[in-house]
Amino acid sequence: MQINSDIFKAYDVRGLYPRELNEELARLIGRGFAAYLNVPTVAVSRDMRVSSPALAAAFIEGVRDQGTDVIDYGMMATDMLYFAVVRDELGGGAQITASHNPGQYNGVKMVRAGALPLSGDAGIGDIRDMVANDRLPAAAAARGSVSTRNVVDDYVAKVMSFIDPAVITPFTVVLDAGSGMAGLVAPKLFERLPCKVTKLCFEIDGTFPNHEANPLIEENRRDITEEVVRQKADIGIAWDGDADRCFFIDGSGEFISGDFVTALLGEAFLLKHPGSTIIYDLRASHAVQDVAARYGSRALMNRVGHAFIKQRMRQEDAIFGGEVTGHYYFRDFYYADNGFIPALLMLELMSKKNQSLHQLVQPFRERYFISGEINTKLASMEEVPQKLAAIEAHYKDAELARMDGLSVDYPDWHFNVRPSNTEPLLRLNLEAASPALMEQKRDEVLGLIRG
């Protein structure tokens, strides 16, 4: 069969169903996954997409072809798969999902024992080569078995263990599950809290009848933003399709950027565990390191990507890590990302400080002015080295770092320029101490990138 190798990404497999990813290919990927891990038993679960039951069934058949036993956990959120793999001491697991992508997409997220991620460098590339080059090991003489299990109640207890529910103030909260997997979990969490809750798009539906389950896109936040403003709510919380990321809207209807969320969640941990280390991605606001410094703690900058952040957290025994894209990682959740712990921690922080989300974020908004990510298309990837060299030469008096692209740091402004993993793009993230300086420096750096 013809296989488009581009669906094997840096962190998962993802493509259009059925043109790029279908049942036949899912079965082959299942075989490759089992052959690569070479363990007795793995977990398989799926999201709510219309194509997910058929793809999960095919993937399970492929795993069983290689003689590996499968525990089928049915429909659940991606971070519940991580929990299942650890709780049940399995050799690995796979979630059939395309995360925040539109409904016509699907894919696979894969982990090994301990919920450690497979990535392009470790696992996904090997599976791609086995499948694309027809190099799968022969099927086993005896097929693996399949059984079913459920983790919902234990998972909810695990997530709740991150906060003290007794301190939570009865806030007015608006939730948007985006017709995705948050509709399964969020009700079970919020029934244990005293908040006044309004639920939007909680009916799990892979046709996404209301809007796509990608809250990073403004039009997908329209429903929750309008409801938060109408109710004068204290906070709005929205999830992506597989519910491993959550996003926040304050009472004025303003979307909170992921770097400010990272700073606030860092504070939530440092209030309880002062002196702990936190990790943040190199695109983020200096708000993160400034909050850590206030608590006598270390905030360490790291390259973008969940495999890199999780690895660094293990090395540094970091209690928490955050990425500006809404992925938040927790030492006490197997260094994995989770979409519900941030929601609970934010409510706990608001309760402890007796402030709405708007009040919590206001000091950041008055001090840190961020450009957001600005993409510039290049003719080809070959242009990247010369563009970065020109920028480096122009700002040679700054503090420079080459961890991921180029990071340039001055006392009152800083930026990172990094190439995309998948297409000829340069991505700019810049921050300055005033709006005017931010705009001036943003345009200056874009002039160098586009010149």
N, C-alpha and C positions, 0 to 999 in steps of 0.2 A: 504493500500500500504506500501511497505518496504521503510523506510526513513533512509538515512545515516545522523545521527545527526551532524557529523563532518563538514557538509557544513555550519552550523550556526557558524560563526567565531566571533572573539572579536568585529569586527567593521562592518561586513556585512555578507551576505549569498553568498557563492561562491562554484561552483562545475562544474563537467563535464556535458555538454549537449549531449544527453538527459539521460545519465545513472544515474547521481546524481540529476540533476535538469531538470524537464520537465514541460510541460504545466499543467498537473494535480497538481503537487506540487506547481507550481507558483500560481495557483488559491487558494490553501489552505493557502499559505503564505500571499496572498492578504487578505483573510478572517481574518487571525490572526492579520495582521497589522491594519486592520480597527477595529477589536474588541479591540485590545490593546489600540489604540489611542482614540477610542470612540469620534470622532469629526464629524461635519457635512460634511466637504469637504476636500479632499486631492488632491495633484498633483501627476501625474505619467508621467515619461518620460523614454527614452531609448537611448542606444548608437547604433553604426552602425553594431554590430555583426549580423551574418546571422540569429541566433536564437532569436534575441531581439524582433522583431515585434510580433512573436507568444507568447513569454513569457510575454511581456507587455500586450497583449490583454487578456491573461489568468489571469494575476495578477489583471487587471482592473475588470474583471468579478467577481473575488473573493471579491474585495472591495465592489462592488455593491451588491453582495449577502447579505452583512451585513447591507444594507440600507444606505451606505455612498456614497455621490456624488463624482464623479471623474472629474477633469479637466485634459485632456490628452494634454500634451505639445509637443508630438511627439518626434522626434529625436533631442537630444541636449546634451551638455556637462554636467557633474555632477554638476559643480558649478553654472550652469544656473538653475538647479532644486532648489538649495538653494535660489537663487535670486527670483525665481517664488514663492516659499512658503512665503517669506517675503513680496514681492511686493503685492501679491494678498491676504495677510493676511489669509493664509490657516492653517488648523490644523496639517498639516504634508505633507510629500511627499516621493516618492520612485523613484529611478532611476534603471532601468534594465541595469546592466553593470557588467563586470568582470574586469574593470579597465585595468591593464597592462598585464593580463594573456593572454596566447595564444588563438586563435580563437575558439577552441573547448570548452572553458569554458564560463559560464555566471553566473550572480548573481544579487543581489539586495542591493543597499545602501539606508538606510531609515533614515528620520529625522522627528522630531515633529515640532510644531509651532516654529517660530523664527529660523528655520534651525538647531535646536539643535539635535545632532546625537543620534540615538539609538545605543546601544552597547550591548555586551554580558551580562553586569551587569544590564543594563537598557533597556529592550525592546526585544532585539533579543533572549535572553534566554527564556523570557515569550512566545514569538511567537513560538519558537522551541517546547516548552513543550505542548502548545495548539495543534500544528500540529502533533507532534510525538505521543502524548498520546491520540489522538482522543478526545480532550476536547474543540473543537471550540464551541462557543455559537451557538445556532440555527440560521439559516438564518432569515433575517428580513421579515416581511409580505410584505413590499413594497421595491422593489429594488432601489438602488441609481441610479441617472441619470449620463450620461457622456456628456461632452461638450469639445470643443477644444479651445486652446488659444496659443499665441505666445509671447515670451519675448525678441527676439533677439535684436531689436533696443534699447530697454530700458536697456538691459544687457550691450550692448556695451557702451552706454553712462555712465553707472555706473562705468565700468572698466576704461574708459578714464578719469573719474573724479579724479583718483589717481595721475595723472601727469599734468604738463603744456606742452601740445604738442608744444607750441611755442619755447621751449628751446631745443627741440630735434635736434641734429646734423644729417646731412644726411649720416649716417653710411652705410657701406656695411654689409648686414645682410643675413644669410642663415637660413631658417626655415624648420623644418621637422615635419610634422603633423602625420607621421606614419600611414597614411590612416585612421586616427581616427577623433575624434570630433573637434580637432583644425582646421581641414579643413573648418569647418563651421564658426568659430569665427575669426581666425587670419586674413583672408583677410579683414574683415570689420574694424579691428583695424589698420592694417598697411596701408590701403588706406588713413588714416588720418595723417600719419607720412611721413616725407620727405626722409625716408631711401630708399636705393637701395636694393630691396628684391629679393632673389631667393627662390622659393617654391619647396620643395621636398615632394612627397607622399601626396599631398593635395586632391587627389580624394578620397572621403570617401568610404571605401570598407572593409567590415567586414571579407573578406577572407585574408586580409593583404598580398597582392601580392608582396610587396617589402621586408618587414621585420616585425617582431613583434613590437607592439607599446609599447615597454618597454625599454626606453633609458638607464636604469641602466645597461643593458647587453651590453658589448662592441661591439659585432658584429652588434647589431641594430643601432649603431652610425656610422657605417663605411661610409655610404653614406654622411651623413652631415659632418663628419670629413674631408673626402676627398675634398668635395666641399668648405668648409671653407678654407682649406690650398691652394687649387687651385686658389681661388679668392683672397687670402690674406685678407679675410673678417675681420671685426672688432669684430664680435660675431656670434656664432651659437646658435640657440634655438630649442629644441626638446620637444615634449609633449608625454605623455602616451595616451592610447586608449581613456579614457573618459575625457582627457584634464584637470584634476584637479591638475596635477603636471607638472612642466616644468623644463628643464635641460639645462645647459649652456656649450658651448665649446668655448675656446678662439681662437684667430687668429693663434696660433701655432698648433691647433688641440688637445690641452689638454682639457680633461673633468674637470669641476670645481666641487669639492666635495660639498655636500649640506651644510656642516658647514661653508665653505668659502662663499657660496652664502648667508647663513643666516647672516653672518657678514656684507656682502656688502649691503643686503637689510635693515638690521638694520641701517647702516650708511645712506642709502637713506632716511629713516624716521627721523633719529636724526638730519640730516641737516635741515629738515623742522620743526621738533618738538623736540628741545633739551630738555633733562630732562625726556622724555617719557620712559616708562618701556617696555622692550622686554623680551620674553620668549624663551628659547632654550632647546633642548632635551639633556639629560645628556651624550649622546655619543659624543657631539660636541667638536670641537676645542676651546681652550681658546681664539682664535681670536675673538670670539663673545663677551665675557665679556670685553676683552681689548678694542675693538672698542667702546662699550657702555661707559666704563670708560673715554675714550678720550672725549666723549661728555657730561660728567657729568651725565650719565644716569645709570639705573639699568638693568642688564641682569640677569634674574633669571633662574636657572637650574630646569628642570622639568622632570618627568618620561615620558617615551616614550608612544606614542599613542594619536590619535587626540582627543579622548574624554577628556583625562587628560589635554592636552594642551589648548583646548578651555575653559574648566572649569577654569583653572588657569588664563587665560587671562581675563576672566570675573571678577574673584576675584580681580585681581591686576589692572584692567583697562589698560591692556597692549595694546600698539598700534599695535604690530606685534609679531608673533611667528614663529619659524622655526624648522623643523625636518631635519635630515641629509638625509632622503630618498626622499627629494624633495617636501614635503608638506609644504606650507607657508600659514600662517593664518593672517587675517586682522581684526582689531577691527571694521573698518568702512565697512567691508563686513560681518557683523553679526557674527564676530569672526570665520568665516568659512574659509576653504582653497579655494584657487583660483589659476588656472594655467596660467592666462594671466596678472594679476597685476604684478607678479614678472618680467615678460619680459619687461613691460613698465617702471617699476621702475629702472631696470638695465640700460636701454637705457638713462633714465633721469640722472642717476648718472654718467654714462660715459660722457654725454653731459656737465653736470655741472663741472666735474673735467677735461674735455678735455682729456680723456684717453680712450684707447681701453680696452677691458675686460682683456686682457693679462697684461696690465700695472696696472690695478686696483688690480689684484690678486697677482702680483709678490711679494709685501712686505710680504704677508702671506706665500707664498711658501718658502721665505728665512728665515722664523722665526719659522714656525710651521710644524712639521713633523709627519704625521699621518699614522697609520698602515692600515686604512680601517677596515671594520668589518671582523673578522676572526671567523669562526664557528668551534666548536669542538663537534663531536657527542659523546654522553654518552650512556652507556648501558641502563640506565633508568632514569626517573625524580628523583628517590630516591637518586641518587648520588649528586644532586644539593646542598643540605644543607651542606654536608661534604666538598665538593669542595670549596664552598664559605667560610666556617669556616677556612679551611686550608690557603686560600689566605689572609683572614683577620688577622690570627695569624702571618703570615709571614711579613705583612706590618703594624704591629700594631703601629709603630711610625709615620705613615702618618695621614693626615686628612681623616677620613673615613665617608662615607654616605651610608645608606641602603635604599635609596629612591626607587630604582628599581634594584634588584641585589645588587652589591657592587661597590661603586665608591671610588677610592684610589687616593689621591692628594698629590704630593710632589712639591717643588718649580719649578723644571725643567722638571717634567714629571708627567703624570696622566693617569689613565685608568678606564674603567667601564667593569665589567663582569656581564652579566645578562642572565637568562634562557629564552629560547623561550617560547612563550605562547602555542604553538601547538605541539612541538616535543622535544625529549630529546637532546637538544643542549645548549651549553653555547656559548654566543657571546662576543667576546673581541673587544673593541675599545680603542686604546692607542695612546698617543701623547707625543712627547718629543721635547726638544729644539735643538737637532741635529740629523742628520740621524743615526749616530753611536749609540747614546744613545737610540733612538727609536728601532733600531734593537736588541740591547742588552736586553732592558727591555721587548720588545715583546716576545723574545725567553724565557726569564726568567719566565714571567707570563704563557706563553703557557706550559712550563715545569711543573708548578704547576697544571694547569688545566688537563694536559694529564698524569701526573705522577700517 
